[in-house]
Amino acid sequence: MDYLPTLINAAMIGAVGALITFVTRTQIRDLKREIDGVKQEIRDLRIEIRAEFTSVRGEIASLRSDLTQVALAVGARPQPQTG
């Protein structure tokens, strides 16, 4: 009869351990899914930023070309570079 309290304690500890394992495993799985979602959002943002940079570079090149045309139209001449 001295073993009965020990067996009850062991069963309780085992049950609590199993419950904690189940709960934390579920939370960890949910956290991993959330992190994967954030990673995908970051990838999407990077793609959008690259597209915007490409667009801005094109607009700058176009503006530069337009300014060159205006300068040539008013008679500006290139000056020699010193350096």
C-alpha positions in Angstrom: 0.0 0.0 0.0 2.9 2.3 0.3 3.2 2.4 -3.5 -0.3 3.7 -4.2 0.5 7.4 -3.4 3.6 7.2 -5.5 1.7 5.7 -8.4 -1.0 8.3 -8.2 1.7 11.1 -8.1 3.5 9.6 -11.1 0.2 9.3 -13.1 -0.6 13.0 -12.3 2.8 14.2 -13.3 2.6 12.2 -16.5 -0.8 13.6 -17.3 0.2 17.2 -16.7 3.4 16.7 -18.7 1.3 15.3 -21.6 -1.1 18.2 -21.4 1.7 20.8 -21.4 3.4 19.0 -24.3 0.1 19.1 -26.3 -0.6 22.7 -25.6 3.0 24.0 -26.3 3.2 21.9 -29.5 0.0 23.4 -30.8 1.2 26.9 -29.9 4.6 26.3 -31.6 2.9 25.0 -34.7 0.7 28.1 -34.8 3.7 30.4 -34.3 5.6 28.7 -37.1 2.6 29.3 -39.5 2.4 32.9 -38.5 6.2 33.4 -39.0 5.8 31.7 -42.5 3.1 34.2 -43.3 5.2 37.1 -42.2 8.1 35.8 -44.4 5.8 35.7 -47.4 4.6 39.2 -46.7 8.2 40.4 -46.6 9.0 38.6 -49.9 6.0 40.3 -51.5 7.0 43.7 -50.2 10.5 43.2 -51.6 9.1 42.4 -55.0 6.9 45.5 -54.9 9.8 47.7 -53.8 12.0 46.4 -56.6 9.2 47.2 -59.1 8.8 50.7 -57.7 12.6 51.3 -57.9 12.6 50.2 -61.5 9.8 52.6 -62.2 11.5 55.5 -60.5 14.7 54.8 -62.3 12.9 54.9 -65.6 11.2 58.1 -64.7 14.5 59.7 -63.7 16.1 58.6 -67.0 13.2 60.1 -68.9 13.4 63.3 -67.0 17.1 63.5 -67.6 16.6 63.0 -71.3 13.9 65.7 -71.3 16.2 68.1 -69.5 19.0 67.4 -72.0 16.6 68.2 -74.8 15.5 71.5 -73.2 19.2 72.5 -72.6 20.1 71.8 -76.2 17.1 73.7 -77.4 18.1 76.8 -75.6 21.6 76.5 -76.9 23.5 75.2 -74.0 26.9 73.6 -74.9 28.7 70.9 -73.0 31.6 72.2 -71.0 34.8 70.2 -70.8 35.2 68.2 -67.7 38.3 69.0 -65.6 39.7 66.7 -63.2 
